[in-house]
Amino acid sequence: MIQRIIEQNIKDRLFKGKAIIIYGARQVGKTTLVEKITSQTQEKVLYFNGDEADVRELLSNTTSAKLRAFIGDSKIVVIDEAQRVEDVGLTIKLITDQIKDVQVIATGSSAFELINMVNEPLTGRKFEFHLFPLSFEEMVNDHGMLAETRMIEHRLVYGYYPEIVKASGNETELLKLIAGSYLYKDLLILEGIKKPVLLEKILKTLALQVGSEVSYNEIGNLLKVKSETIEKYISLLEKVYVIFQISSYSRNVRNEIRKGKKIYFYDNGIRNAILGNFNLINTRTDWGSLWENFILSERIKFLKNNNMDVSTYFWRTTQQQEIDYIEEFQGKLNAYEIKWKKSKLKIPLTFKKAYPDSENHLINSDNFYEFLSKSGGGLD
């Protein structure tokens, strides 16, 4: 079993008087991670699955007395897919406050629903973690830098979902299954989305625009719907960890783009499944977008897995001068150009003049591992 980076952090917070909440998309390994952690303790574990109707009824609108009766002598209570349980935050609060020797671990694939239900009831009573698809760094830790760097072209096409990494020869079929049903299940159930066809069209449009600036108005005009509807759907896709946004950086230059945004997918395989394109890199015209999506998604995983509170941006002017990616940490700027092939670093003079203290870098296929893994020096 591949070791997840956040595993030890979760173990360190067991029985500290707070609930543990693990967010993440479906199929990224939340249940497997919790089962591994609980199997390594000597405590009795009670599992609830929020996808089951009787479990939802049991855990909704309950009392501490009822919960004590069901929990019995168990010391760890796991609520899987907790976002399906009505008022689950209040239930977790009751256990945490009234049954103090019991550790609650709740997992949720729909952050927008679970966060809404736990934030207020669990103020000061929870530790939060985010689990993503497997990362480059986790794979390096599992079988070494050389072995994983040899797999990069494969990862660019098929991504890092655990089931896909373990698959051999049937990645395409499995990815279509994940992208076609599991990934959006909570959106369709919990948000009552009435137009799944529109969701698919938005996803395809975003998949084609990876690495480019996104306009809600333009997508709305293209799909003949209001820009507010596009914004809502994109926000929901963010909250179920399918995509993430990077905003434009603007501080000093008059003609900098101030409200721009780019959208990337947390997993290359999902992006390719949405487009139905699993062709090899050397036969594709979108390999530049695939490479940029891979680098940025893996960097975001790296930062979050290692608890680094870094602000992330891109930079562009109205004259189309652009920098792919910027990080701001403790007042320090690092600017990155992302290219597949080795080339000369070209940072726009406008940016250099406006931000003379910025450190500028080129990320390519020869040095990317330094950016994405601690063992490669990725904390620069």
VOGU-3710 file (C-alpha; in Angstrom, 3 decimals, decimal comma):
1> miqriieqni> 0,000/0,000/0,000  1,354/3,403/-1,010  2,026/5,617/2,010  -0,011/8,833/1,991  1,886/11,891/3,194  -0,920/13,112/5,464  -1,194/9,734/7,233  1,240/10,504/10,032  -0,279/13,937/10,627  -3,655/12,293/11,143
11> kdrlfkgkai> -2,205/9,683/13,500  -0,547/12,415/15,546  -3,940/14,031/16,149  -5,852/10,964/17,298  -7,427/11,267/20,750  -6,609/14,951/21,144  -10,211/15,840/22,012  -11,175/16,916/18,471  -12,911/15,318/15,504  -10,820/14,518/12,432
21> iiygarqvgk> -12,399/15,517/9,100  -10,899/14,239/5,838  -12,091/15,891/2,613  -11,468/14,671/-0,919  -13,036/13,531/-4,174  -14,522/10,070/-4,439  -12,086/7,281/-5,298  -8,955/9,090/-4,041  -8,479/6,607/-1,181  -10,135/8,199/1,870
31> ttlvekitsq> -11,697/4,958/3,096  -8,512/2,992/2,469  -6,477/5,557/4,404  -8,853/5,510/7,381  -8,945/1,711/7,414  -5,160/1,605/7,454  -4,904/4,115/10,296  -7,550/2,431/12,443  -6,133/-1,050/11,818  -2,865/0,071/13,404
41> tqekvlyfng> -4,502/0,979/16,715  -5,559/-1,369/19,501  -8,904/0,385/19,848  -12,287/-0,991/18,836  -13,621/0,742/15,720  -17,242/1,353/14,697  -17,863/2,148/10,999  -20,832/4,048/9,579  -21,331/4,519/5,824  -23,329/7,637/4,986
51> deadvrells> -24,341/6,177/1,630  -26,636/3,724/3,487  -30,161/4,962/4,234  -30,469/3,372/7,691  -27,148/4,910/8,733  -28,344/8,344/7,640  -31,515/7,899/9,672  -29,598/6,679/12,708  -27,128/9,579/12,739  -29,608/12,344/11,886
61> nttsaklraf> -31,465/14,296/14,601  -30,119/12,010/17,289  -29,203/12,399/20,963  -26,088/11,670/22,981  -27,934/8,876/24,809  -28,804/7,122/21,560  -25,264/7,569/20,297  -23,807/6,100/23,501  -26,004/3,025/23,063  -24,870/2,438/19,480
71> igdskivvid> -21,206/3,248/20,092  -20,971/0,955/23,103  -17,364/0,186/23,985  -15,964/1,372/20,624  -13,279/4,046/20,952  -13,103/5,166/17,301  -16,193/6,078/15,277  -15,720/6,424/11,524  -18,426/8,175/9,476  -17,632/7,565/5,816
81> eaqrvedvgl> -19,285/9,792/3,183  -20,503/11,969/6,063  -21,869/14,621/3,703  -24,873/12,342/3,077  -25,962/12,587/6,738  -28,300/15,445/7,616  -26,883/17,750/10,325  -23,822/15,533/10,611  -21,915/18,397/12,238  -24,249/18,377/15,229
91> tiklitdqik> -23,923/14,585/15,521  -20,120/14,806/15,503  -20,309/17,648/18,050  -22,422/15,506/20,397  -19,909/12,665/20,293  -16,910/14,979/20,676  -18,447/16,918/23,596  -20,447/14,254/25,399  -18,515/11,031/24,768  -15,038/12,409/25,282
101> dvqviatgss> -13,115/9,132/25,162  -14,334/8,440/21,604  -12,440/9,659/18,537  -14,580/10,638/15,526  -13,123/10,396/12,026  -15,412/11,659/9,260  -14,720/11,581/5,533  -16,527/13,605/2,907  -16,275/13,831/-0,834  -18,350/16,991/-1,108
111> afelinmvne> -16,643/19,814/0,685  -19,392/22,332/-0,037  -21,925/20,199/1,829  -19,765/18,789/4,587  -18,093/22,117/5,361  -21,472/23,821/5,611  -22,657/21,157/8,019  -19,599/21,013/10,278  -18,091/24,492/10,380  -20,381/26,168/12,868
121> pltgrkfefh> -21,155/23,149/15,093  -17,506/22,094/15,204  -15,795/25,452/15,721  -12,624/24,660/17,664  -13,495/20,954/17,741  -11,944/19,587/14,548  -8,728/18,912/12,670  -9,171/19,153/8,884  -7,221/17,306/6,188  -7,476/17,137/2,402
131> lfplsfeemv> -6,707/13,956/0,489  -5,976/14,223/-3,224  -5,235/11,602/-5,868  -1,806/10,079/-5,362  0,993/12,578/-5,889  4,323/12,465/-7,666  6,018/12,818/-4,288  4,116/9,887/-2,777  5,040/7,703/-5,726  8,691/8,750/-5,441
141> ndhgmlaetr> 8,625/7,861/-1,751  7,103/4,484/-2,645  9,429/3,247/-5,380  12,107/5,860/-5,975  12,803/8,940/-8,080  14,203/7,120/-11,107  11,300/4,692/-11,422  8,695/7,438/-11,134  10,354/9,899/-13,511  10,373/7,118/-16,103
151> miehrlvygy> 6,575/6,969/-15,749  5,928/10,670/-16,350  4,570/10,398/-19,902  2,198/7,684/-18,683  1,078/9,900/-15,757  0,476/12,826/-18,116  -2,137/10,725/-19,897  -3,614/8,559/-17,131  -2,993/10,519/-13,937  -2,719/9,412/-10,333
161> ypeivkasgn> -6,039/8,047/-9,112  -5,115/5,053/-6,894  -7,147/2,556/-8,909  -5,514/3,799/-12,104  -1,999/3,608/-10,696  -2,643/-0,004/-9,699  -4,278/-0,870/-13,020  -2,303/-2,536/-15,756  -3,705/-2,284/-19,249  -7,273/-1,182/-18,447
171> etellkliag> -6,619/2,406/-17,354  -8,862/3,857/-20,061  -11,908/1,840/-19,056  -11,464/2,616/-15,354  -10,935/6,335/-15,920  -14,087/6,561/-18,018  -15,956/4,875/-15,175  -14,592/7,266/-12,547  -15,148/10,381/-14,657  -18,568/9,211/-15,789
181> sylykdllil> -20,223/8,387/-12,487  -18,325/8,439/-9,203  -16,817/11,888/-9,536  -20,037/13,845/-9,889  -22,343/11,631/-7,825  -22,527/14,070/-4,939  -23,115/17,051/-7,189  -26,089/15,326/-8,786  -27,487/14,070/-5,464  -26,800/16,893/-3,044
191> egikkpvlle> -27,096/19,942/-5,246  -29,935/18,534/-7,309  -28,317/19,558/-10,570  -31,041/19,421/-13,159  -28,837/19,679/-16,224  -26,055/17,056/-16,107  -25,585/17,573/-19,856  -24,645/21,203/-19,161  -22,174/20,025/-16,503  -20,516/17,789/-19,085
201> kilktlalqv> -20,309/20,644/-21,596  -18,749/22,965/-19,027  -16,192/20,320/-18,086  -15,223/19,757/-21,726  -14,870/23,488/-22,263  -12,636/23,809/-19,183  -10,591/20,776/-20,241  -9,905/22,417/-23,597  -8,901/25,702/-21,928  -6,337/24,356/-19,443
211> gsevsyneig> -3,487/26,848/-19,271  -5,576/29,643/-20,794  -7,430/32,416/-19,034  -11,079/31,515/-18,444  -14,048/33,854/-18,896  -17,435/32,919/-17,437  -19,092/35,246/-19,944  -17,392/33,600/-22,911  -18,280/30,095/-21,708  -21,843/31,235/-21,053
221> nllkvkseti> -22,157/32,698/-24,539  -20,683/29,542/-26,052  -23,084/27,260/-24,174  -26,030/29,716/-24,299  -26,493/29,985/-20,521  -26,040/32,819/-18,032  -22,545/33,519/-16,765  -23,915/33,191/-13,201  -24,855/29,587/-13,969  -21,358/28,897/-15,289
231> ekyisllekv> -19,859/30,422/-12,156  -22,090/28,270/-9,915  -21,182/25,031/-11,695  -17,466/25,846/-11,654  -17,659/26,667/-7,941  -19,311/23,301/-7,266  -16,682/21,467/-9,322  -14,032/23,128/-7,179  -15,767/22,048/-4,015  -15,789/18,390/-5,029
241> yvifqissys> -12,076/18,611/-5,898  -12,351/18,092/-9,654  -10,773/21,451/-10,546  -8,961/24,348/-8,895  -8,522/27,993/-9,834  -5,447/30,198/-9,924  -6,040/33,945/-9,904  -4,022/36,668/-11,597  -1,312/38,521/-9,679  -1,539/42,298/-9,705
251> rnvrneirkg> 0,340/44,771/-7,523  2,415/47,351/-9,388  1,723/47,536/-13,113  -1,192/49,532/-14,530  -1,967/47,160/-17,390  -1,780/43,941/-15,363  -4,828/41,675/-15,618  -6,474/42,113/-12,218  -9,422/39,733/-12,177  -8,274/36,918/-14,429
261> kkiyfydngi> -8,402/33,245/-13,561  -7,071/29,974/-14,907  -8,617/26,601/-14,153  -6,770/23,315/-13,847  -7,761/19,739/-13,071  -6,459/17,968/-9,983  -5,789/14,936/-12,168  -4,618/14,655/-15,772  -6,398/11,342/-16,240  -9,765/12,878/-15,381
271> rnailgnfnl> -9,118/15,735/-17,797  -8,299/13,296/-20,588  -11,309/11,105/-19,762  -13,605/14,133/-20,096  -12,181/14,757/-23,566  -12,042/11,059/-24,452  -8,409/11,454/-25,488  -5,894/8,899/-24,196  -3,422/9,188/-27,056  0,275/9,097/-26,225
281> intrtdwgsl> 2,135/12,368/-25,739  4,117/12,210/-28,960  0,927/12,040/-31,037  -0,935/14,906/-29,351  -1,255/18,618/-30,003  -2,208/19,453/-26,405  0,911/18,115/-24,686  1,824/21,626/-23,523  -1,485/21,925/-21,659  -1,056/18,434/-20,215
291> wenfilseri> 2,414/19,281/-18,939  1,301/22,567/-17,373  -1,705/20,907/-15,740  0,513/18,133/-14,384  3,111/20,493/-12,939  0,596/22,815/-11,293  -1,662/20,094/-9,902  1,337/18,256/-8,476  2,745/21,464/-6,997  -0,606/22,238/-5,336
301> kflknnnmdv> -0,692/18,703/-3,883  2,894/19,099/-2,693  2,172/22,401/-0,934  -1,006/21,162/0,745  0,386/17,750/1,695  3,350/19,456/3,354  1,247/22,137/5,102  2,824/25,039/3,229  0,623/28,138/3,284  1,602/29,630/-0,072
311> styfwrttqq> -0,422/32,009/-2,253  -0,490/30,965/-5,923  -1,072/33,067/-9,042  -0,342/33,571/-12,714  0,620/36,922/-14,240  -0,443/38,570/-17,479  -0,752/42,045/-18,963  -3,173/43,399/-21,534  -0,239/43,236/-23,991  -0,206/39,427/-23,527
321> qeidyieefq> 3,015/39,350/-21,523  2,659/36,339/-19,269  4,213/34,205/-16,543  2,744/30,742/-16,060  2,887/30,518/-12,291  3,806/32,647/-9,274  4,119/31,805/-5,594  4,088/34,368/-2,814  5,362/33,245/0,572  6,182/35,545/3,471
331> gklnayeikw> 6,481/38,509/1,126  8,830/36,714/-1,272  7,920/36,137/-4,929  8,972/33,163/-7,045  8,022/33,237/-10,736  8,005/30,069/-12,845  7,917/29,422/-16,557  6,752/25,869/-17,360  8,104/24,218/-20,494  8,468/20,587/-21,506
341> kksklkiplt> 11,776/21,037/-23,313  14,909/22,657/-22,011  15,013/26,275/-23,150  16,177/29,711/-22,094  14,233/31,357/-19,286  12,332/34,355/-20,650  10,813/36,598/-18,004  9,065/39,731/-19,393  11,011/42,936/-18,760  7,826/44,572/-17,448
351> fkkaypdsen> 7,651/41,977/-14,680  11,351/42,269/-13,848  11,057/46,039/-13,473  7,899/45,843/-11,397  9,157/43,034/-9,147  12,961/43,257/-9,114  13,278/41,067/-6,010  11,418/38,158/-7,546  13,338/34,906/-8,039  12,671/33,487/-11,500
361> hlinsdnfye> 12,781/29,821/-12,507  12,285/27,525/-15,485  10,553/24,197/-14,839  11,063/21,584/-17,550  11,242/17,813/-18,024  14,862/17,814/-16,860  14,367/19,466/-13,474  10,644/19,245/-12,567  11,286/16,669/-9,811  13,091/19,356/-7,819
371> flsksgggld> 9,809/21,274/-7,735  7,463/18,447/-6,751  9,195/16,364/-4,100  11,067/16,916/-0,869  13,642/14,380/-1,977  14,160/16,539/-5,067  14,570/19,723/-3,038  11,000/20,908/-3,668  10,867/23,379/-0,787  12,676/26,198/-2,587
//
